[in-house]
């Protein structure tokens, strides 16, 4: 069971490193003059820390190889 969990964590870390972050878009109201409305789209990114991801990936690989 531990080995399966370790493999799942490795795959999740590889995906996290490859993806690089989570991006989402919000709509912000710029102008609201009665029937005239204008909005602005803003992109926001939540970065996934690649150094932490790499360290966890290396740690998981070491734990699997020691067994």
PDB file of N, CA, C and O in Angstrom:
ATOM      1  N   UNK A   1       0.819  -1.195   0.000  1.00  0.00           N
ATOM      2  CA  UNK A   1       0.000   0.000   0.000  1.00  0.00           C
ATOM      3  C   UNK A   1       0.868   1.265   0.000  1.00  0.00           C
ATOM      4  O   UNK A   1       0.555   2.242  -0.681  1.00  0.00           O
ATOM      5  N   UNK A   2       1.967   1.233   0.777  1.00  0.00           N
ATOM      6  CA  UNK A   2       2.854   2.403   0.821  1.00  0.00           C
ATOM      7  C   UNK A   2       3.483   2.660  -0.543  1.00  0.00           C
ATOM      8  O   UNK A   2       3.660   3.807  -0.953  1.00  0.00           O
ATOM      9  N   UNK A   3       3.814   1.592  -1.228  1.00  0.00           N
ATOM     10  CA  UNK A   3       4.448   1.744  -2.541  1.00  0.00           C
ATOM     11  C   UNK A   3       3.486   2.407  -3.531  1.00  0.00           C
ATOM     12  O   UNK A   3       3.899   3.244  -4.333  1.00  0.00           O
ATOM     13  N   UNK A   4       2.213   2.034  -3.474  1.00  0.00           N
ATOM     14  CA  UNK A   4       1.211   2.644  -4.355  1.00  0.00           C
ATOM     15  C   UNK A   4       1.081   4.127  -4.040  1.00  0.00           C
ATOM     16  O   UNK A   4       1.005   4.947  -4.955  1.00  0.00           O
ATOM     17  N   UNK A   5       1.054   4.482  -2.762  1.00  0.00           N
ATOM     18  CA  UNK A   5       0.966   5.883  -2.359  1.00  0.00           C
ATOM     19  C   UNK A   5       2.186   6.670  -2.829  1.00  0.00           C
ATOM     20  O   UNK A   5       2.057   7.805  -3.288  1.00  0.00           O
ATOM     21  N   UNK A   6       3.348   6.079  -2.719  1.00  0.00           N
ATOM     22  CA  UNK A   6       4.568   6.752  -3.171  1.00  0.00           C
ATOM     23  C   UNK A   6       4.545   6.983  -4.678  1.00  0.00           C
ATOM     24  O   UNK A   6       4.967   8.039  -5.149  1.00  0.00           O
ATOM     25  N   UNK A   7       4.061   6.012  -5.432  1.00  0.00           N
ATOM     26  CA  UNK A   7       3.981   6.163  -6.884  1.00  0.00           C
ATOM     27  C   UNK A   7       2.977   7.254  -7.248  1.00  0.00           C
ATOM     28  O   UNK A   7       3.227   8.036  -8.165  1.00  0.00           O
ATOM     29  N   UNK A   8       1.853   7.318  -6.548  1.00  0.00           N
ATOM     30  CA  UNK A   8       0.864   8.373  -6.784  1.00  0.00           C
ATOM     31  C   UNK A   8       1.466   9.741  -6.495  1.00  0.00           C
ATOM     32  O   UNK A   8       1.226  10.689  -7.243  1.00  0.00           O
ATOM     33  N   UNK A   9       2.244   9.860  -5.423  1.00  0.00           N
ATOM     34  CA  UNK A   9       2.884  11.136  -5.093  1.00  0.00           C
ATOM     35  C   UNK A   9       3.917  11.534  -6.150  1.00  0.00           C
ATOM     36  O   UNK A   9       4.044  12.713  -6.479  1.00  0.00           O
ATOM     37  N   UNK A  10       4.646  10.568  -6.674  1.00  0.00           N
ATOM     38  CA  UNK A  10       5.629  10.860  -7.724  1.00  0.00           C
ATOM     39  C   UNK A  10       4.916  11.381  -8.969  1.00  0.00           C
ATOM     40  O   UNK A  10       5.335  12.381  -9.553  1.00  0.00           O
ATOM     41  N   UNK A  11       3.854  10.715  -9.370  1.00  0.00           N
ATOM     42  CA  UNK A  11       3.115  11.151 -10.557  1.00  0.00           C
ATOM     43  C   UNK A  11       2.535  12.549 -10.339  1.00  0.00           C
ATOM     44  O   UNK A  11       2.582  13.385 -11.241  1.00  0.00           O
ATOM     45  N   UNK A  12       1.991  12.808  -9.152  1.00  0.00           N
ATOM     46  CA  UNK A  12       1.440  14.133  -8.853  1.00  0.00           C
ATOM     47  C   UNK A  12       2.525  15.202  -8.903  1.00  0.00           C
ATOM     48  O   UNK A  12       2.276  16.302  -9.396  1.00  0.00           O
ATOM     49  N   UNK A  13       3.706  14.909  -8.411  1.00  0.00           N
ATOM     50  CA  UNK A  13       4.815  15.870  -8.436  1.00  0.00           C
ATOM     51  C   UNK A  13       5.275  16.136  -9.852  1.00  0.00           C
ATOM     52  O   UNK A  13       5.546  17.284 -10.206  1.00  0.00           O
ATOM     53  N   UNK A  14       5.370  15.091 -10.676  1.00  0.00           N
ATOM     54  CA  UNK A  14       5.792  15.275 -12.072  1.00  0.00           C
ATOM     55  C   UNK A  14       4.787  16.157 -12.803  1.00  0.00           C
ATOM     56  O   UNK A  14       5.174  17.049 -13.559  1.00  0.00           O
ATOM     57  N   UNK A  15       3.503  15.912 -12.580  1.00  0.00           N
ATOM     58  CA  UNK A  15       2.467  16.749 -13.192  1.00  0.00           C
ATOM     59  C   UNK A  15       2.589  18.180 -12.689  1.00  0.00           C
ATOM     60  O   UNK A  15       2.474  19.117 -13.479  1.00  0.00           O
ATOM     61  N   UNK A  16       2.820  18.372 -11.394  1.00  0.00           N
ATOM     62  CA  UNK A  16       2.984  19.708 -10.829  1.00  0.00           C
ATOM     63  C   UNK A  16       4.175  20.445 -11.396  1.00  0.00           C
ATOM     64  O   UNK A  16       4.096  21.643 -11.668  1.00  0.00           O
ATOM     65  N   UNK A  17       5.277  19.740 -11.577  1.00  0.00           N
ATOM     66  CA  UNK A  17       6.462  20.366 -12.158  1.00  0.00           C
ATOM     67  C   UNK A  17       6.245  20.720 -13.627  1.00  0.00           C
ATOM     68  O   UNK A  17       6.687  21.775 -14.083  1.00  0.00           O
ATOM     69  N   UNK A  18       5.576  19.855 -14.359  1.00  0.00           N
ATOM     70  CA  UNK A  18       5.346  20.107 -15.776  1.00  0.00           C
ATOM     71  C   UNK A  18       4.338  21.231 -15.985  1.00  0.00           C
ATOM     72  O   UNK A  18       4.475  22.030 -16.912  1.00  0.00           O
ATOM     73  N   UNK A  19       3.334  21.290 -15.129  1.00  0.00           N
ATOM     74  CA  UNK A  19       2.263  22.266 -15.284  1.00  0.00           C
ATOM     75  C   UNK A  19       2.740  23.655 -14.896  1.00  0.00           C
ATOM     76  O   UNK A  19       2.487  24.611 -15.629  1.00  0.00           O
ATOM     77  N   UNK A  20       3.413  23.793 -13.781  1.00  0.00           N
ATOM     78  CA  UNK A  20       4.009  25.061 -13.368  1.00  0.00           C
ATOM     79  C   UNK A  20       3.125  25.970 -12.548  1.00  0.00           C
ATOM     80  O   UNK A  20       3.649  26.833 -11.843  1.00  0.00           O
ATOM     81  N   UNK A  21       1.846  25.830 -12.597  1.00  0.00           N
ATOM     82  CA  UNK A  21       0.984  26.699 -11.816  1.00  0.00           C
ATOM     83  C   UNK A  21      -0.476  26.554 -12.201  1.00  0.00           C
ATOM     84  O   UNK A  21      -0.821  25.897 -13.183  1.00  0.00           O
ATOM     85  N   UNK A  22      -1.320  27.182 -11.403  1.00  0.00           N
ATOM     86  CA  UNK A  22      -2.755  27.169 -11.633  1.00  0.00           C
ATOM     87  C   UNK A  22      -3.154  28.568 -12.068  1.00  0.00           C
ATOM     88  O   UNK A  22      -2.859  29.541 -11.373  1.00  0.00           O
ATOM     89  N   UNK A  23      -3.821  28.682 -13.210  1.00  0.00           N
ATOM     90  CA  UNK A  23      -4.233  29.974 -13.738  1.00  0.00           C
ATOM     91  C   UNK A  23      -5.747  30.066 -13.726  1.00  0.00           C
ATOM     92  O   UNK A  23      -6.437  29.118 -14.102  1.00  0.00           O
ATOM     93  N   UNK A  24      -6.261  31.206 -13.294  1.00  0.00           N
ATOM     94  CA  UNK A  24      -7.698  31.444 -13.342  1.00  0.00           C
ATOM     95  C   UNK A  24      -7.963  32.883 -13.780  1.00  0.00           C
ATOM     96  O   UNK A  24      -7.092  33.745 -13.659  1.00  0.00           O
ATOM     97  N   UNK A  25      -9.164  33.137 -14.286  1.00  0.00           N
ATOM     98  CA  UNK A  25      -9.536  34.436 -14.825  1.00  0.00           C
ATOM     99  C   UNK A  25     -10.704  35.001 -14.031  1.00  0.00           C
ATOM    100  O   UNK A  25     -11.650  34.284 -13.708  1.00  0.00           O
ATOM    101  N   UNK A  26     -10.633  36.302 -13.717  1.00  0.00           N
ATOM    102  CA  UNK A  26     -11.736  36.986 -13.051  1.00  0.00           C
ATOM    103  C   UNK A  26     -12.224  38.131 -13.944  1.00  0.00           C
ATOM    104  O   UNK A  26     -11.469  38.673 -14.752  1.00  0.00           O
ATOM    105  N   UNK A  27     -13.467  38.477 -13.784  1.00  0.00           N
ATOM    106  CA  UNK A  27     -14.058  39.586 -14.516  1.00  0.00           C
ATOM    107  C   UNK A  27     -14.199  40.773 -13.557  1.00  0.00           C
ATOM    108  O   UNK A  27     -14.725  40.626 -12.453  1.00  0.00           O
ATOM    109  N   UNK A  28     -13.728  41.941 -13.981  1.00  0.00           N
ATOM    110  CA  UNK A  28     -13.790  43.143 -13.161  1.00  0.00           C
ATOM    111  C   UNK A  28     -14.585  44.203 -13.915  1.00  0.00           C
ATOM    112  O   UNK A  28     -14.330  44.468 -15.090  1.00  0.00           O
ATOM    113  N   UNK A  29     -15.549  44.803 -13.226  1.00  0.00           N
ATOM    114  CA  UNK A  29     -16.372  45.835 -13.841  1.00  0.00           C
ATOM    115  C   UNK A  29     -15.569  47.128 -13.917  1.00  0.00           C
ATOM    116  O   UNK A  29     -15.049  47.599 -12.905  1.00  0.00           O
ATOM    117  N   UNK A  30     -15.466  47.707 -15.124  1.00  0.00           N
ATOM    118  CA  UNK A  30     -14.700  48.928 -15.345  1.00  0.00           C
ATOM    119  C   UNK A  30     -15.642  50.127 -15.435  1.00  0.00           C
ATOM    120  O   UNK A  30     -15.412  51.148 -14.787  1.00  0.00           O
ATOM    121  N   UNK A  31     -16.696  50.005 -16.233  1.00  0.00           N
ATOM    122  CA  UNK A  31     -17.646  51.099 -16.437  1.00  0.00           C
ATOM    123  C   UNK A  31     -19.060  50.556 -16.313  1.00  0.00           C
ATOM    124  O   UNK A  31     -19.376  49.493 -16.845  1.00  0.00           O
ATOM    125  N   UNK A  32     -19.917  51.303 -15.597  1.00  0.00           N
ATOM    126  CA  UNK A  32     -21.325  50.950 -15.475  1.00  0.00           C
ATOM    127  C   UNK A  32     -22.140  52.240 -15.572  1.00  0.00           C
ATOM    128  O   UNK A  32     -22.416  52.894 -14.567  1.00  0.00           O
ATOM    129  N   UNK A  33     -22.519  52.590 -16.801  1.00  0.00           N
ATOM    130  CA  UNK A  33     -23.288  53.809 -17.051  1.00  0.00           C
ATOM    131  C   UNK A  33     -24.668  53.431 -17.582  1.00  0.00           C
ATOM    132  O   UNK A  33     -24.924  53.515 -18.784  1.00  0.00           O
ATOM    133  N   UNK A  34     -25.543  53.019 -16.690  1.00  0.00           N
ATOM    134  CA  UNK A  34     -26.882  52.608 -17.108  1.00  0.00           C
ATOM    135  C   UNK A  34     -26.815  51.384 -17.995  1.00  0.00           C
ATOM    136  O   UNK A  34     -26.363  50.326 -17.557  1.00  0.00           O
ATOM    137  N   UNK A  35     -27.267  51.511 -19.259  1.00  0.00           N
ATOM    138  CA  UNK A  35     -27.265  50.349 -20.150  1.00  0.00           C
ATOM    139  C   UNK A  35     -25.875  50.023 -20.720  1.00  0.00           C
ATOM    140  O   UNK A  35     -25.682  48.966 -21.320  1.00  0.00           O
ATOM    141  N   UNK A  36     -24.917  50.928 -20.533  1.00  0.00           N
ATOM    142  CA  UNK A  36     -23.565  50.702 -21.049  1.00  0.00           C
ATOM    143  C   UNK A  36     -22.705  50.133 -19.932  1.00  0.00           C
ATOM    144  O   UNK A  36     -22.523  50.756 -18.887  1.00  0.00           O
ATOM    145  N   UNK A  37     -22.182  48.941 -20.172  1.00  0.00           N
ATOM    146  CA  UNK A  37     -21.339  48.286 -19.170  1.00  0.00           C
ATOM    147  C   UNK A  37     -20.079  47.768 -19.848  1.00  0.00           C
ATOM    148  O   UNK A  37     -20.134  47.253 -20.965  1.00  0.00           O
ATOM    149  N   UNK A  38     -18.953  47.904 -19.174  1.00  0.00           N
ATOM    150  CA  UNK A  38     -17.682  47.392 -19.690  1.00  0.00           C
ATOM    151  C   UNK A  38     -16.995  46.597 -18.588  1.00  0.00           C
ATOM    152  O   UNK A  38     -16.951  47.015 -17.431  1.00  0.00           O
ATOM    153  N   UNK A  39     -16.467  45.454 -18.968  1.00  0.00           N
ATOM    154  CA  UNK A  39     -15.731  44.618 -18.014  1.00  0.00           C
ATOM    155  C   UNK A  39     -14.337  44.342 -18.551  1.00  0.00           C
ATOM    156  O   UNK A  39     -14.060  44.473 -19.744  1.00  0.00           O
ATOM    157  N   UNK A  40     -13.485  43.962 -17.640  1.00  0.00           N
ATOM    158  CA  UNK A  40     -12.100  43.650 -17.968  1.00  0.00           C
ATOM    159  C   UNK A  40     -11.778  42.262 -17.417  1.00  0.00           C
ATOM    160  O   UNK A  40     -12.098  41.959 -16.268  1.00  0.00           O
ATOM    161  N   UNK A  41     -11.153  41.431 -18.225  1.00  0.00           N
ATOM    162  CA  UNK A  41     -10.720  40.109 -17.773  1.00  0.00           C
ATOM    163  C   UNK A  41      -9.309  40.212 -17.217  1.00  0.00           C
ATOM    164  O   UNK A  41      -8.418  40.780 -17.850  1.00  0.00           O
ATOM    165  N   UNK A  42      -9.116  39.658 -16.027  1.00  0.00           N
ATOM    166  CA  UNK A  42      -7.793  39.641 -15.402  1.00  0.00           C
ATOM    167  C   UNK A  42      -7.374  38.202 -15.162  1.00  0.00           C
ATOM    168  O   UNK A  42      -8.116  37.422 -14.564  1.00  0.00           O
ATOM    169  N   UNK A  43      -6.187  37.854 -15.628  1.00  0.00           N
ATOM    170  CA  UNK A  43      -5.627  36.518 -15.405  1.00  0.00           C
ATOM    171  C   UNK A  43      -4.764  36.533 -14.157  1.00  0.00           C
ATOM    172  O   UNK A  43      -3.948  37.434 -13.961  1.00  0.00           O
ATOM    173  N   UNK A  44      -4.953  35.525 -13.317  1.00  0.00           N
ATOM    174  CA  UNK A  44      -4.177  35.365 -12.087  1.00  0.00           C
ATOM    175  C   UNK A  44      -3.527  33.985 -12.112  1.00  0.00           C
ATOM    176  O   UNK A  44      -4.118  33.019 -12.596  1.00  0.00           O
ATOM    177  N   UNK A  45      -2.315  33.901 -11.590  1.00  0.00           N
ATOM    178  CA  UNK A  45      -1.594  32.635 -11.550  1.00  0.00           C
ATOM    179  C   UNK A  45      -1.140  32.342 -10.128  1.00  0.00           C
ATOM    180  O   UNK A  45      -0.586  33.205  -9.448  1.00  0.00           O
ATOM    181  N   UNK A  46      -1.382  31.112  -9.690  1.00  0.00           N
ATOM    182  CA  UNK A  46      -0.860  30.625  -8.416  1.00  0.00           C
ATOM    183  C   UNK A  46       0.297  29.698  -8.768  1.00  0.00           C
ATOM    184  O   UNK A  46       0.068  28.592  -9.257  1.00  0.00           O
ATOM    185  N   UNK A  47       1.545  30.130  -8.527  1.00  0.00           N
ATOM    186  CA  UNK A  47       2.685  29.295  -8.928  1.00  0.00           C
ATOM    187  C   UNK A  47       2.862  28.090  -8.004  1.00  0.00           C
ATOM    188  O   UNK A  47       2.681  28.185  -6.790  1.00  0.00           O
ATOM    189  N   UNK A  48       3.213  26.977  -8.599  1.00  0.00           N
ATOM    190  CA  UNK A  48       3.576  25.798  -7.815  1.00  0.00           C
ATOM    191  C   UNK A  48       5.085  25.854  -7.617  1.00  0.00           C
ATOM    192  O   UNK A  48       5.834  25.924  -8.591  1.00  0.00           O
ATOM    193  N   UNK A  49       5.535  25.826  -6.382  1.00  0.00           N
ATOM    194  CA  UNK A  49       6.974  25.976  -6.137  1.00  0.00           C
ATOM    195  C   UNK A  49       7.760  24.797  -6.702  1.00  0.00           C
ATOM    196  O   UNK A  49       7.663  23.674  -6.208  1.00  0.00           O
ATOM    197  N   UNK A  50       8.536  25.072  -7.741  1.00  0.00           N
ATOM    198  CA  UNK A  50       9.241  23.997  -8.433  1.00  0.00           C
ATOM    199  C   UNK A  50      10.377  23.397  -7.615  1.00  0.00           C
ATOM    200  O   UNK A  50      10.675  22.211  -7.759  1.00  0.00           O
ATOM    201  N   UNK A  51      11.010  24.182  -6.768  1.00  0.00           N
ATOM    202  CA  UNK A  51      12.092  23.638  -5.944  1.00  0.00           C
ATOM    203  C   UNK A  51      11.536  22.635  -4.938  1.00  0.00           C
ATOM    204  O   UNK A  51      12.118  21.569  -4.733  1.00  0.00           O
ATOM    205  N   UNK A  52      10.417  22.973  -4.313  1.00  0.00           N
ATOM    206  CA  UNK A  52       9.778  22.054  -3.376  1.00  0.00           C
ATOM    207  C   UNK A  52       9.315  20.800  -4.107  1.00  0.00           C
ATOM    208  O   UNK A  52       9.471  19.687  -3.605  1.00  0.00           O
ATOM    209  N   UNK A  53       8.751  20.984  -5.282  1.00  0.00           N
ATOM    210  CA  UNK A  53       8.301  19.838  -6.074  1.00  0.00           C
ATOM    211  C   UNK A  53       9.441  18.923  -6.452  1.00  0.00           C
ATOM    212  O   UNK A  53       9.316  17.700  -6.375  1.00  0.00           O
ATOM    213  N   UNK A  54      10.550  19.507  -6.858  1.00  0.00           N
ATOM    214  CA  UNK A  54      11.707  18.693  -7.230  1.00  0.00           C
ATOM    215  C   UNK A  54      12.264  17.945  -6.021  1.00  0.00           C
ATOM    216  O   UNK A  54      12.639  16.778  -6.134  1.00  0.00           O
ATOM    217  N   UNK A  55      12.319  18.604  -4.872  1.00  0.00           N
ATOM    218  CA  UNK A  55      12.823  17.954  -3.659  1.00  0.00           C
ATOM    219  C   UNK A  55      11.920  16.786  -3.250  1.00  0.00           C
ATOM    220  O   UNK A  55      12.413  15.724  -2.869  1.00  0.00           O
ATOM    221  N   UNK A  56      10.606  16.980  -3.328  1.00  0.00           N
ATOM    222  CA  UNK A  56       9.685  15.890  -2.987  1.00  0.00           C
ATOM    223  C   UNK A  56       9.801  14.733  -3.976  1.00  0.00           C
ATOM    224  O   UNK A  56       9.731  13.569  -3.584  1.00  0.00           O
ATOM    225  N   UNK A  57       9.976  15.047  -5.237  1.00  0.00           N
ATOM    226  CA  UNK A  57      10.135  14.001  -6.243  1.00  0.00           C
ATOM    227  C   UNK A  57      11.392  13.178  -5.986  1.00  0.00           C
ATOM    228  O   UNK A  57      11.350  11.949  -6.042  1.00  0.00           O
ATOM    229  N   UNK A  58      12.494  13.835  -5.709  1.00  0.00           N
ATOM    230  CA  UNK A  58      13.746  13.129  -5.419  1.00  0.00           C
ATOM    231  C   UNK A  58      13.618  12.290  -4.146  1.00  0.00           C
ATOM    232  O   UNK A  58      14.102  11.159  -4.092  1.00  0.00           O
ATOM    233  N   UNK A  59      12.966  12.846  -3.126  1.00  0.00           N
ATOM    234  CA  UNK A  59      12.755  12.103  -1.883  1.00  0.00           C
ATOM    235  C   UNK A  59      11.919  10.859  -2.087  1.00  0.00           C
ATOM    236  O   UNK A  59      12.230   9.805  -1.531  1.00  0.00           O
ATOM    237  N   UNK A  60      10.865  10.964  -2.873  1.00  0.00           N
ATOM    238  CA  UNK A  60      10.020   9.804  -3.149  1.00  0.00           C
ATOM    239  C   UNK A  60      10.781   8.734  -3.925  1.00  0.00           C
ATOM    240  O   UNK A  60      10.639   7.544  -3.647  1.00  0.00           O
ATOM    241  N   UNK A  61      11.582   9.154  -4.892  1.00  0.00           N
ATOM    242  CA  UNK A  61      12.369   8.181  -5.667  1.00  0.00           C
ATOM    243  C   UNK A  61      13.352   7.462  -4.767  1.00  0.00           C
ATOM    244  O   UNK A  61      13.534   6.252  -4.907  1.00  0.00           O
ATOM    245  N   UNK A  62      13.998   8.175  -3.838  1.00  0.00           N
ATOM    246  CA  UNK A  62      14.926   7.560  -2.904  1.00  0.00           C
ATOM    247  C   UNK A  62      14.202   6.560  -2.002  1.00  0.00           C
ATOM    248  O   UNK A  62      14.712   5.465  -1.767  1.00  0.00           O
ATOM    249  N   UNK A  63      13.026   6.920  -1.498  1.00  0.00           N
ATOM    250  CA  UNK A  63      12.280   6.001  -0.624  1.00  0.00           C
ATOM    251  C   UNK A  63      11.898   4.727  -1.366  1.00  0.00           C
ATOM    252  O   UNK A  63      11.970   3.638  -0.796  1.00  0.00           O
ATOM    253  N   UNK A  64      11.500   4.844  -2.610  1.00  0.00           N
ATOM    254  CA  UNK A  64      11.141   3.643  -3.367  1.00  0.00           C
ATOM    255  C   UNK A  64      12.358   2.777  -3.648  1.00  0.00           C
ATOM    256  O   UNK A  64      12.270   1.551  -3.576  1.00  0.00           O
ATOM    257  N   UNK A  65      13.490   3.390  -3.967  1.00  0.00           N
ATOM    258  CA  UNK A  65      14.672   2.614  -4.330  1.00  0.00           C
ATOM    259  C   UNK A  65      15.309   1.919  -3.108  1.00  0.00           C
ATOM    260  O   UNK A  65      16.016   0.925  -3.280  1.00  0.00           O
ATOM    261  N   UNK A  66      15.081   2.409  -1.900  1.00  0.00           N
ATOM    262  CA  UNK A  66      15.647   1.782  -0.715  1.00  0.00           C
ATOM    263  C   UNK A  66      14.901   0.531  -0.287  1.00  0.00           C
ATOM    264  O   UNK A  66      15.408  -0.241   0.527  1.00  0.00           O
ATOM    265  N   UNK A  67      13.731   0.324  -0.810  1.00  0.00           N
ATOM    266  CA  UNK A  67      12.949  -0.853  -0.403  1.00  0.00           C
ATOM    267  C   UNK A  67      13.300  -2.048  -1.195  1.00  0.00           C
ATOM    268  O   UNK A  67      12.734  -3.120  -0.979  1.00  0.00           O
TER     269      UNK A  67
END
